[in-house]
Amino acid sequence: VQLQASGGGLVHPGGSLRLSCAASGTIFSILTMGWYRQAPGMQRDLVAAIGSGGSTNYADSVKGRFTISRDNAKNTVYLQMNSLNPEDTAIYYCRAGSSRGWYNDWGQGTQVTVSS
């Protein structure tokens, strides 16, 4: 699976960004898709995931602020991020998986910086 994340940037606290991840190389609609993030010196953690049927789950730290969605016609998964704060600063990666677990492909990630 090839993954191309985009949409990151510099935003002020309280601002919003929408990340996109285009996938290719497999049948997108059957995939579970997830967004991970990694801050400097920290491990890479799951932020949000969406199943092939549209079910979603979120890390506690982003519940109520982030929304994951998918467009199977465009082979793309999105992460709408609202009420951003400096603790959300990280490189954001998308990842694909199946019912058997996550694949090892990560793509290049997109940098999100929240700063005044």
Residue frames as qw, qx, qy, qz and C-alpha x, y, z in Angstrom:
[[0.000, 0.890, 0.457, 0.000, 0.00, 0.00, 0.00],
 [0.400, 0.217, -0.007, 0.891, 1.32, 3.42, -0.98],
 [0.227, -0.815, -0.492, 0.206, 0.26, 6.32, 1.24],
 [0.329, 0.351, 0.057, 0.875, 0.61, 10.06, 0.60],
 [0.266, -0.730, -0.519, 0.356, -0.28, 12.36, 3.50],
 [0.254, 0.359, 0.131, 0.888, -0.75, 16.10, 3.07],
 [0.294, -0.770, -0.406, -0.396, -2.37, 19.14, 4.62],
 [0.622, -0.504, -0.316, 0.509, -0.07, 19.89, 7.51],
 [0.260, 0.687, 0.035, 0.678, 1.23, 23.33, 8.36],
 [0.243, -0.033, -0.493, 0.835, 1.62, 26.00, 11.01],
 [0.321, -0.652, -0.502, -0.470, -1.51, 27.05, 12.86],
 [0.127, -0.454, 0.417, -0.777, -2.23, 29.17, 15.92],
 [0.010, 0.143, 0.901, -0.409, -3.70, 27.61, 19.07],
 [0.412, 0.450, 0.481, -0.630, -7.44, 27.19, 18.62],
 [0.391, 0.486, -0.426, -0.655, -7.10, 26.87, 14.88],
 [0.868, 0.180, 0.413, -0.210, -8.03, 24.05, 12.51],
 [0.109, 0.495, -0.734, -0.453, -6.41, 21.92, 9.84],
 [0.914, 0.174, 0.209, -0.300, -7.60, 19.10, 7.62],
 [0.232, -0.471, 0.802, 0.284, -5.18, 16.36, 6.74],
 [0.850, 0.353, -0.083, -0.383, -5.61, 14.11, 3.73],
 [0.383, -0.402, 0.813, 0.172, -4.09, 10.74, 2.91],
 [0.746, 0.420, -0.253, -0.451, -4.38, 9.22, -0.53],
 [0.621, -0.282, 0.731, 0.011, -3.89, 5.48, -0.76],
 [0.687, 0.496, -0.367, -0.384, -3.07, 3.33, -3.76],
 [0.194, 0.431, -0.881, 0.013, -1.97, -0.17, -4.51],
 [0.008, -0.168, -0.967, 0.193, -4.90, -2.04, -3.08],
 [0.232, -0.597, -0.624, -0.448, -8.68, -1.96, -2.74],
 [0.026, 0.321, -0.354, 0.878, -9.17, 1.06, -0.52],
 [0.595, -0.384, -0.140, -0.692, -12.76, 0.39, 0.53],
 [0.874, -0.252, -0.414, -0.026, -11.87, -2.77, 2.44],
 [0.512, 0.251, -0.478, 0.668, -9.11, -1.16, 4.44],
 [0.453, -0.806, -0.296, 0.239, -9.08, 0.08, 7.97],
 [0.428, 0.610, -0.080, 0.662, -7.36, 3.47, 7.91],
 [0.562, -0.706, -0.293, 0.315, -5.72, 5.28, 10.75],
 [0.222, 0.842, -0.190, 0.454, -3.89, 8.46, 11.62],
 [0.773, -0.380, -0.243, 0.445, -0.87, 8.31, 13.92],
 [0.122, 0.938, -0.144, 0.291, 1.32, 11.09, 15.21],
 [0.822, -0.166, -0.209, 0.503, 4.83, 11.33, 16.54],
 [0.117, -0.985, 0.089, -0.085, 6.19, 14.27, 18.49],
 [0.414, 0.650, -0.562, 0.301, 9.97, 14.76, 18.87],
 [0.016, 0.376, -0.807, 0.455, 11.41, 12.19, 21.26],
 [0.639, -0.006, 0.490, -0.592, 8.08, 10.42, 21.63],
 [0.351, 0.080, 0.913, 0.193, 6.66, 7.19, 20.30],
 [0.277, -0.040, -0.508, -0.815, 4.27, 7.10, 17.40],
 [0.253, 0.221, 0.785, -0.520, 0.73, 6.85, 18.71],
 [0.038, 0.461, 0.783, 0.417, -2.63, 6.13, 17.13],
 [0.125, 0.077, 0.167, -0.975, -4.83, 9.23, 17.01],
 [0.656, 0.285, 0.234, -0.658, -7.89, 8.02, 15.13],
 [0.146, -0.084, 0.926, 0.337, -9.02, 5.07, 13.04],
 [0.649, 0.276, 0.068, -0.706, -11.91, 4.30, 10.73],
 [0.546, -0.012, 0.836, 0.062, -13.02, 0.86, 9.68],
 [0.072, 0.081, 0.746, 0.657, -14.19, -0.25, 6.27],
 [0.114, -0.621, -0.761, -0.149, -17.78, 0.12, 7.47],
 [0.018, -0.722, -0.097, -0.685, -17.23, 3.61, 8.82],
 [0.682, -0.680, -0.254, 0.093, -16.88, 2.86, 12.51],
 [0.298, 0.735, -0.297, 0.533, -14.45, 5.20, 14.24],
 [0.715, -0.598, -0.253, 0.258, -12.36, 5.39, 17.36],
 [0.200, 0.847, -0.170, 0.462, -10.20, 8.13, 18.82],
 [0.509, 0.024, -0.551, 0.660, -7.47, 8.65, 21.33],
 [0.294, -0.739, -0.536, 0.284, -8.83, 10.29, 24.48],
 [0.329, -0.442, 0.013, 0.834, -6.66, 13.34, 23.90],
 [0.017, 0.061, -0.462, -0.885, -8.43, 14.22, 20.64],
 [0.008, -0.515, -0.855, -0.056, -12.01, 13.13, 21.29],
 [0.019, 0.846, 0.441, -0.299, -14.44, 15.92, 20.50],
 [0.052, -0.785, 0.233, 0.571, -11.80, 17.87, 18.55],
 [0.015, 0.373, -0.772, -0.515, -10.70, 15.58, 15.72],
 [0.795, 0.304, 0.331, -0.408, -12.87, 13.79, 13.17],
 [0.225, -0.270, 0.827, 0.439, -11.70, 11.03, 10.87],
 [0.709, 0.479, 0.261, -0.447, -13.60, 10.33, 7.66],
 [0.419, -0.166, 0.756, 0.475, -13.08, 8.56, 4.38],
 [0.599, 0.562, -0.062, -0.567, -14.07, 8.92, 0.74],
 [0.730, -0.057, 0.660, 0.167, -13.81, 5.53, -0.91],
 [0.637, 0.726, 0.252, 0.067, -14.43, 7.01, -4.36],
 [0.235, 0.913, -0.296, 0.154, -11.26, 9.07, -3.94],
 [0.862, 0.011, -0.378, 0.338, -9.25, 6.44, -2.03],
 [0.182, 0.505, -0.312, 0.784, -8.67, 9.09, 0.60],
 [0.527, -0.593, -0.562, 0.235, -8.93, 9.35, 4.37],
 [0.055, 0.722, -0.040, 0.689, -9.19, 12.70, 6.14],
 [0.488, -0.420, -0.565, 0.516, -8.50, 14.02, 9.60],
 [0.067, -0.791, -0.161, -0.586, -10.31, 17.22, 10.52],
 [0.554, -0.226, -0.490, 0.634, -8.54, 18.79, 13.47],
 [0.151, -0.812, -0.198, -0.529, -10.23, 21.58, 15.42],
 [0.534, -0.823, 0.093, -0.171, -9.32, 23.45, 18.60],
 [0.820, 0.267, -0.322, 0.390, -5.67, 22.65, 18.07],
 [0.461, -0.872, 0.166, -0.005, -3.23, 23.21, 20.91],
 [0.137, 0.769, -0.624, -0.021, 0.57, 23.06, 21.11],
 [0.558, -0.276, 0.773, -0.125, 0.42, 19.48, 22.39],
 [0.819, 0.446, 0.330, -0.145, -0.93, 18.45, 18.99],
 [0.258, 0.815, -0.472, -0.214, 2.37, 19.43, 17.35],
 [0.689, -0.198, 0.689, 0.104, 3.79, 16.34, 15.66],
 [0.219, 0.273, -0.723, -0.595, 4.38, 14.61, 12.38],
 [0.728, 0.163, 0.415, -0.520, 1.13, 12.94, 11.36],
 [0.044, 0.247, -0.894, -0.371, 1.19, 9.68, 9.45],
 [0.814, 0.066, 0.020, -0.577, -1.56, 7.63, 7.92],
 [0.140, -0.278, 0.950, 0.008, -1.59, 3.87, 8.00],
 [0.725, 0.050, -0.364, -0.582, -3.64, 1.12, 6.44],
 [0.228, -0.229, 0.908, -0.267, -4.70, -2.16, 7.86],
 [0.581, -0.128, -0.650, -0.473, -7.11, -5.04, 7.73],
 [0.796, -0.482, -0.063, -0.361, -8.94, -7.22, 10.20],
 [0.913, -0.037, -0.258, 0.313, -5.62, -9.00, 10.71],
 [0.548, -0.604, -0.057, 0.576, -3.83, -5.88, 11.84],
 [0.148, 0.919, -0.114, -0.348, -1.95, -2.83, 10.60],
 [0.825, 0.464, 0.003, 0.323, 0.32, -2.94, 7.55],
 [0.653, -0.422, 0.005, 0.629, 3.93, -1.77, 7.86],
 [0.375, 0.458, 0.286, 0.754, 3.71, 0.98, 5.19],
 [0.240, -0.627, -0.401, 0.624, 3.79, 4.51, 6.63],
 [0.309, 0.832, 0.269, 0.375, 4.37, 7.06, 3.91],
 [0.464, 0.354, -0.219, 0.782, 6.29, 10.27, 4.52],
 [0.308, -0.597, -0.544, 0.502, 4.03, 11.99, 7.06],
 [0.122, 0.726, 0.216, 0.642, 2.98, 15.62, 7.26],
 [0.351, -0.057, -0.485, 0.799, 4.17, 18.13, 9.87],
 [0.272, -0.804, -0.408, -0.336, 1.61, 19.90, 12.05],
 [0.395, 0.007, -0.402, 0.826, 2.90, 22.75, 14.21],
 [0.273, -0.825, -0.446, -0.215, 0.63, 24.58, 16.64],
 [0.517, -0.228, -0.221, 0.795, 2.26, 27.73, 17.90],
 [0.034, 0.940, 0.303, -0.152, 1.47, 31.35, 18.61]]
